[in-house]
Amino acid sequence: MGLPSHWWKERKPFLDALFAQTAGDSGQPGKTGWVWLNEHESGEAAARIQSAEDEDAPLAAWIPQEAHEDCYGMLEGIVPLATRGGVRGDRWMRKIHNPTLFADPARPDQLWIALHETTPPPLWIPAGTTADSLAAAFAPYAWPETEEALPQVVGLPRSVRIYMGTETGMGADFDTIVRFFQNMPGTDSLPWGTRFAEDPWPDHPTGIALVSTGYRMGENMAQVDGAVPSITMRTRRLGAAITVSSMEKFCVVEVRYAPVAHESILPLLTQLLPDLPKGLPSDMPVDALAVLSRLRGYQADALLAFVRDPEEAPSLGYHAMACLAVMGDDGAAVRTLLAELGGREDPEQRRLGYHFASLARHKRFLHEALLRETDESNVQVLKNALRP
């Protein structure tokens, strides 16, 4: 007896075998958890996705305006094949998502996973052509199906920091910027502040813990006195973490994550969004990339290049402060910035470096600078900075 044939007439040969291996009884999850749609259900889903207006399924929630036209073009002809059972929510059940398996006639050599049916095609995960490749592609995003604990944030091995701009330049205070991240479809609804080194929320809140979440929000978002104001939240489908901070109103977002291989996603995003922060790693999870795709900004190396560029001298203070903010607690990087400024011939530029050293509480640099400083006004600045 041959393999059961899938209803999609334009299917590639691999689809029948994949359908046979992963489809369960009608309307029920197969062995890999996917519920395959019949032709009518698929047509309804495709029509809903393709005809939705921005207020119904906002592309703007996922990706900037300049990519919308291309995204609508990529949605033409797409074929929803399966969903991941029923809809799921984040930890506070405030954001519903419906993982969906798609065929894309424009990219027909494999299938694609969207973390929600409204996720735009540039953020679809390549799923291969077999049951094994489909399971492997979705495995990093299987939470909350799994009962395993989420990984500790402090143990996540990779980190990327992006300078976004000043609160003044973005026209929003820190609380408003935090809410912007909280409202993204790629983030979890439960944030926390610097009072906690680790995620204080339950991995799977239920019952009273879920009901009482709102009452604990203020307590869990509290800041430590003297710390750079920072709010951290998980991404939606993985244990990655997004931290938003504001140092002297210079705002930075940091993504900490475990690597996931999606080589095809970042090149397409870069093509559609030329202003995407440069130098993003290709091993970043797609829900974290979905957050960063909404941003414009620079990593530390680009900002340091501005600091070193003589033509950018009129904006030296701005670029140096942005550089300091995005370097954070990377002592070696901060030392590089301070050495760059402290070695300048211009005493005003050196004084700027001393100011940033004070902000970074870099006493050793200030001591060393005092031994070699010849400008009397700078000597006094350094002595004032070194007073207890």
Secondary structure, DSSP 8 states (H G I E B T S, - for coil): ------S-TT--HHHHHHHHHH--STTS--TTS-EE--HHHHHHHHHHHHH--TTTS-GGGTS-GGGHHHHHHHHTT-EEEEE-SS-EE-TTS-SEE--EEEE-TTSTTSEEEESSTTS-GGG-EEEESSHHHHHHHHGGG-TTSS-S----GGG--EEEEEEEEEHHHHT--HHHHHHHHHTSTTB-S--EETT-SS--S-SS--HHHHHTHHHHHHHHT---TTS--EEEEEBSSSS-EEEEEEETTEEEEEEEE-----TTHHHHHHHH-TTS-TT--TTS-HHHHHHHTT---B-HHHHHHHHH-GGGGGGHHHHHHHHHHHHTT-HHHHHHHHHHHHT-SSHHHHHHHHHHHHHTT-HHHHHHHHHH---HHHHHHHHHHH--
